[in-house]
Amino acid sequence: MQPFEKFSDDELNKLYKQFTGISSKVYINQSIPLPKNAYNQKRNRYRADSLIKFLRGRVKNDTVIIGITNKDISTSKGKINDWGVMGLGYRPGKSCIVSTYRLNKKQLSEQLYKVTAHEFGHTQGLDHCPDKSCIMRDAEGRNPLNEENEFCPKCKSYLINKGFFAVTEKK
């Protein structure tokens, strides 16, 4: 996990504890500044694709790096050049980015975990899932995180086969 400047240590530690349920090999890097070349001054937000590219250059081949920020991030979607998003990850990939900016502040920890797990799923090759209760569903321009529970059996099985969920789950 790669926090960017001014990200809450408390939220980062909560996310770390939650994410160890997916992978036992989770590490938190020192906080770093957001790269200036990713900033879109006109919209006062950061380009998610530029942040992913920046992060990709900071990771080893056998590792995924998850950038975490509280700043607004965006990407291009169809004819919209600056579409605000909660996170972005390529499939497959070695880096992804998540932001708390568009999350419900009253449910921040839960929603941050779900967005992080979703973008991590993309880095492992998962596409969007048609199951509306699955973490891998497409947000479709809104925040459906309260409707999502966990990875559906199909998506979870895929991740297990990739070597994740190695930690024994509580019954």
Salt bridges, closest charged atoms under 4 A:
ASP10 OD2 - LYS14 NZ 3.44
GLU11 OE2 - LYS14 NZ 3.64
ASP49 OD2 - ARG47 NH2 3.30
ASP72 OD2 - ARG45 NE 3.04
ASP72 OD1 - ARG102 NH2 3.02
ASP82 OD2 - ARG43 NH1 3.43
ASP82 OD2 - ARG45 NH1 2.95
ASP82 OD1 - ARG47 NH1 3.64
GLU110 OE2 - LYS114 NZ 2.97
ASP127 OD2 - ARG91 NH2 3.59
ASP138 OD2 - HIS128 ND1 3.62
GLU140 OE2 - LYS132 NZ 3.90
GLU147 OE1 - ARG137 NH1 2.69
GLU147 OE1 - ARG142 NH2 3.74
GLU169 OE2 - LYS156 NZ 2.41
